[in-house]
Amino acid sequence: MKNKTYSIKDIAKEIGVSITTVSFVLNGKAEEKRISKVVTEKILNYAESINYKPSQLAQGLRTGKTKIIVFMVEDFYYFFAKLATIIESLAYKKGYKVIFCTNDNNDTKSIELINLYKNIKVDGYIIIPSPGLMPKIKELIVEKIPVILFDRYFPDLDCNHIIVDNKEASFNATMHLIVNKFKNIGFITTDLEQTQMLDRLNGYKEAIHTNGFTELILKVPLNDVSSTRKKDEEDIRNFIEENPQLDALYFATNYLAISGLGVMKKYFPDHSKNLGIVSFDDLEFFEFYTPSITAISQPHVDIAQSLMGLMLGLIKEGKKQTHPKKITLKTSLKIRDSSR
């Protein structure tokens, strides 16, 4: 009996009243609905005796508020995993639960997940959007469902978003290499036409052109990055072999940097000792690698606080949502041995 899960139907049957009466009492509306004190006390005492806990989802279906937020990411690489931990803690303190899910940067999966969570009436969405998700995001906006895009956004869609200043960060990282006497700087990125990757590319290009240097760019296809990474390691190896003048490499993501470090250790152990290296998005691993790796660090706590603060504000506004908020946060460059 102790392990039994009770419903308001069970309570109603035990007390001999309607399910509606039990619902009113448990939701603090007994006086408003003129339910007698005797019946109210019977319901409350019995609910306490069986340790009744209402279903959060069932409550949501009745009230339209589940106190649940969806956090949809591309994957749970280090950056998103660390961010998820902070967001969950902040949400919990405010009485909210978070559903975490990955879309694998796939539009079909993203749409299926959003439709699923709409059915259980979650209160809002924080989404790292896949490339073709704009129509579905627009649908959420039209329905006045709180939604925040993070990490990347759609320039043609007026939607809440929180990002870091990718272009400025990339420009500064490239300039740091140049100031440290590196002139032939290779930029290794993905071939994604998404705002965050394009801004990182443009920041690199601006610094290179400002100093009259030549662009040296490798774009790794997405399907290679998301698989075993054997192909992107091959691409990086070929890029280094085809450009013997390279004296520095700037990786647009930390997982590409890890692949690149593996390639250099295996195929270019002597060359890599003198090669300048910078990665976008810091890892604890970079601090302890030899040489330690210079990296652009994103402000995890500031990002999480901004996301939760904005989301709670949107939920409070409800259908009266005002103009979308667009927030850009600064990064910091953690200078280590690899770029000195």
C-alpha positions in Angstrom: 0.0 0.0 0.0 2.8 2.4 0.8 4.1 2.2 -2.8 0.7 2.9 -4.4 0.3 6.1 -6.4 -3.0 7.8 -5.6 -5.0 10.1 -7.8 -7.7 12.6 -6.9 -10.2 9.9 -8.2 -9.0 7.6 -5.3 -9.5 10.5 -2.8 -12.9 11.3 -4.1 -14.0 7.7 -3.8 -12.7 7.3 -0.3 -14.3 10.5 1.0 -17.5 10.0 -1.1 -17.4 13.3 -2.9 -16.9 14.3 -6.6 -13.5 14.6 -8.3 -14.2 18.3 -8.9 -14.7 18.9 -5.2 -11.4 17.2 -4.4 -9.7 19.2 -7.1 -11.1 22.5 -5.7 -9.9 21.7 -2.2 -6.4 20.6 -3.2 -6.0 23.7 -5.2 -7.0 26.0 -2.4 -10.4 27.0 -3.7 -12.6 25.4 -1.1 -13.8 28.7 0.4 -14.3 30.2 -3.0 -16.5 27.3 -4.1 -18.3 27.2 -0.8 -17.2 23.7 0.2 -17.9 23.0 3.9 -15.0 23.0 6.4 -15.9 19.5 7.4 -15.5 18.1 3.9 -12.4 20.2 3.3 -10.7 18.9 6.4 -11.6 15.3 5.5 -10.1 15.7 2.1 -6.9 17.4 3.3 -6.4 15.0 6.2 -6.8 11.9 3.9 -4.5 13.4 1.3 -1.9 14.0 4.0 -2.3 10.5 5.4 -1.6 8.9 2.0 1.2 11.4 1.2 -0.6 12.5 -2.0 1.5 14.3 -4.5 -0.3 15.7 -7.5 0.9 15.0 -11.0 2.7 18.0 -12.4 1.7 17.1 -15.9 -1.9 16.5 -15.0 -2.0 19.9 -13.3 -0.6 21.4 -16.4 -3.3 19.9 -18.6 -5.9 21.5 -16.2 -4.3 24.8 -15.6 -2.2 25.4 -18.6 0.9 25.8 -16.4 3.2 22.8 -15.8 6.2 24.6 -14.3 8.3 22.7 -16.9 10.8 24.3 -19.3 12.3 22.5 -22.3 16.0 23.0 -23.0 16.8 21.6 -26.5 20.4 21.5 -27.6 22.3 20.1 -30.6 24.2 17.6 -28.4 25.6 17.4 -24.9 29.2 18.4 -25.6 31.0 19.9 -22.6 29.7 23.5 -23.1 26.0 22.5 -23.3 26.3 20.0 -20.5 27.9 22.5 -18.2 25.3 25.1 -19.1 22.5 22.5 -18.5 23.7 21.9 -14.9 23.5 25.6 -14.1 20.1 26.1 -15.7 18.6 23.1 -13.9 19.8 24.5 -10.5 18.5 28.0 -11.2 15.1 26.6 -12.4 14.7 24.4 -9.4 15.2 27.3 -7.0 12.3 29.0 -8.8 10.0 26.0 -8.6 10.6 24.8 -12.2 11.7 21.5 -13.7 13.7 21.3 -16.9 13.4 18.7 -19.7 16.7 18.3 -21.5 16.7 16.9 -25.1 19.0 16.8 -28.1 18.0 17.5 -31.7 21.2 16.4 -33.4 20.9 19.5 -35.5 18.1 17.7 -37.3 14.9 19.6 -38.3 12.6 16.5 -38.3 13.7 15.5 -34.8 13.4 19.1 -33.6 9.8 19.4 -34.9 8.8 16.1 -33.4 10.2 17.0 -30.0 8.5 20.4 -30.0 5.1 18.9 -31.0 5.5 16.3 -28.2 6.2 18.9 -25.5 3.4 21.1 -26.8 1.0 18.3 -26.1 1.9 18.3 -22.4 1.8 22.1 -22.3 5.3 22.9 -21.1 5.7 26.6 -20.1 8.5 27.5 -22.5 11.3 26.5 -24.7 15.1 27.4 -24.8 16.2 26.1 -28.1 19.5 25.8 -30.0 17.8 25.6 -33.4 18.6 23.3 -36.3 19.1 25.0 -39.7 15.5 24.8 -41.0 13.5 25.2 -37.8 12.5 28.8 -38.4 8.9 28.0 -39.5 8.3 26.0 -36.3 9.8 28.7 -34.1 7.6 31.2 -35.8 4.6 29.0 -35.0 5.5 29.1 -31.3 5.8 32.9 -31.5 2.4 33.3 -33.1 0.9 31.1 -30.4 2.5 33.3 -27.7 4.4 30.4 -26.3 7.6 31.6 -24.6 10.6 30.7 -26.7 14.3 31.8 -26.6 16.9 30.9 -29.2 20.3 30.4 -27.9 23.8 30.1 -29.4 22.5 30.9 -32.9 19.4 32.6 -34.3 17.6 33.4 -37.6 18.3 36.9 -38.8 15.0 37.1 -40.6 12.9 36.1 -37.6 12.0 38.6 -34.8 12.5 36.3 -31.8 14.0 36.4 -28.3 17.6 35.3 -28.4 20.8 35.2 -26.3 24.1 34.8 -27.9 27.8 35.6 -27.3 29.6 38.1 -29.6 31.2 35.4 -31.8 32.6 37.9 -34.3 34.3 40.1 -31.8 35.7 37.0 -29.9 37.0 35.5 -33.2 38.6 38.8 -34.3 40.3 39.2 -30.9 41.6 35.7 -30.9 43.1 36.0 -34.4 44.6 39.4 -33.5 46.1 37.8 -30.4 47.9 35.3 -32.7 49.0 38.1 -35.0 50.4 40.2 -32.1 52.4 37.2 -31.1 54.1 37.1 -34.5 52.0 34.4 -36.2 51.3 35.3 -39.9 50.1 32.2 -41.6 47.0 31.4 -39.5 44.8 28.6 -40.6 41.1 28.6 -39.6 39.4 25.2 -39.2 35.6 25.3 -39.0 32.4 23.5 -40.1 30.6 24.2 -43.3 27.4 25.2 -41.4 25.7 28.3 -42.6 24.6 29.3 -39.1 25.0 32.6 -37.5 27.5 31.6 -34.8 29.8 29.8 -37.2 29.5 32.6 -39.8 30.4 35.2 -37.2 33.4 33.3 -36.1 34.6 33.0 -39.7 34.0 36.7 -40.4 35.9 37.7 -37.2 38.9 35.7 -38.4 38.6 37.1 -41.9 38.5 40.7 -40.7 41.6 40.3 -38.6 43.5 38.6 -41.4 42.5 41.3 -44.0 43.2 44.2 -41.6 46.8 43.0 -41.4 47.2 42.2 -45.1 47.6 38.4 -44.6 46.1 35.5 -46.6 43.1 33.5 -45.6 43.8 29.8 -45.0 40.4 28.2 -44.3 39.3 24.5 -44.0 35.5 23.8 -43.7 34.8 20.3 -42.4 31.4 18.9 -43.6 28.8 18.5 -40.9 28.2 14.8 -41.5 31.8 14.1 -40.8 31.9 16.1 -37.6 28.8 14.3 -36.2 30.1 10.8 -37.0 33.3 9.1 -35.8 35.4 12.1 -36.8 37.8 9.9 -38.8 37.1 11.9 -41.9 37.6 15.4 -40.3 40.9 14.2 -38.9 41.9 13.2 -42.4 40.8 16.6 -43.7 42.8 18.4 -41.0 45.9 16.3 -41.8 45.5 17.0 -45.5 45.1 20.7 -44.8 48.3 20.9 -42.8 50.2 18.9 -45.4 48.9 21.1 -48.2 49.8 24.3 -46.4 53.4 23.8 -45.0 53.6 27.6 -44.4 51.1 27.3 -41.5 52.5 28.7 -38.3 49.2 28.7 -36.3 45.8 27.1 -36.2 42.5 28.5 -34.9 39.7 26.0 -34.4 36.1 27.3 -34.5 34.9 24.6 -32.0 36.6 22.7 -29.2 35.7 19.3 -30.7 37.5 20.3 -33.9 40.4 21.4 -31.7 40.5 18.0 -30.0 40.6 16.3 -33.4 43.3 18.6 -34.6 45.5 18.0 -31.5 45.2 14.3 -32.1 46.2 14.7 -35.7 49.3 16.8 -34.8 50.4 14.5 -32.0 50.1 11.5 -34.4 51.4 12.9 -37.7 53.3 16.2 -36.9 54.8 15.8 -33.4 57.8 18.1 -34.1 55.9 20.7 -36.1 53.2 21.0 -33.5 55.7 22.2 -30.8 56.1 25.5 -32.7 52.5 25.8 -34.1 50.3 28.5 -32.4 46.9 27.1 -31.4 43.7 28.7 -30.3 40.2 27.1 -29.9 36.8 28.7 -29.6 35.1 27.5 -26.4 37.3 26.5 -23.5 37.7 23.0 -21.9 39.3 22.0 -18.6 41.3 19.6 -20.7 43.0 22.5 -22.5 44.4 23.9 -19.3 46.2 20.6 -18.5 47.3 19.7 -22.0 51.0 20.2 -22.9 51.3 22.9 -24.1 48.2 24.3 -22.5 45.8 25.6 -25.1 44.6 29.2 -25.5 40.9 29.3 -25.8 37.9 31.6 -26.0 35.8 31.1 -22.9 32.0 31.6 -22.9 30.4 33.0 -19.7 28.4 29.9 -18.6 26.9 31.5 -15.5 26.0 34.8 -17.2 24.4 32.8 -20.1 22.4 30.6 -17.8 21.2 33.5 -15.6 20.2 35.5 -18.7 18.3 32.6 -20.2 16.4 31.8 -17.0 15.8 35.4 -16.2 14.4 36.1 -19.6 12.3 32.9 -19.7 10.7 33.5 -16.3 9.9 37.0 -17.5 8.2 35.7 -20.6 6.2 33.2 -18.7 5.0 35.9 -16.3 4.0 38.1 -19.3 2.0 35.3 -20.8 0.0 36.3 -23.8 1.0 40.0 -23.2 4.6 39.4 -24.4 6.3 42.6 -25.5 8.9 43.0 -28.2 11.5 40.3 -28.4 14.7 40.7 -26.3 18.0 40.2 -28.0 21.0 39.9 -25.7 24.6 39.6 -26.7 27.2 38.6 -24.0 31.0 39.0 -24.0 33.5 36.2 -24.0 37.0 36.2 -22.6 40.3 34.9 -24.0 42.2 32.5 -21.8 45.8 33.0 -22.9 48.0 29.9 -22.4 51.2 28.5 -23.7 50.0 27.4 -27.1 49.8 31.0 -28.4 52.8 32.6 -26.8 
